């Protein structure tokens, strides 16, 4: 199922994910990590992995939290989001982890 911005492409590498996180931060967006166990068109609300990184300007922190989220929820879909606080909306999102089941 195609779910987000890059879902039609092969799974991203860690380096590619990091470049996207760098882009989110460079644009001044707020990075966030979300996960869900139920993927489908009726499930538009994913769980937050902690709160969005409102003041974080370092991609290492986001990538470290992504690793912890993957360890805690290996059977969930996990995505990274970027929120624009000026437009008050999510401006991009992409899946970075899919369950192996």
Order of alpha helices (4+ residues) and beta strands (2+ residues): alpha-beta-beta-alpha-beta-beta
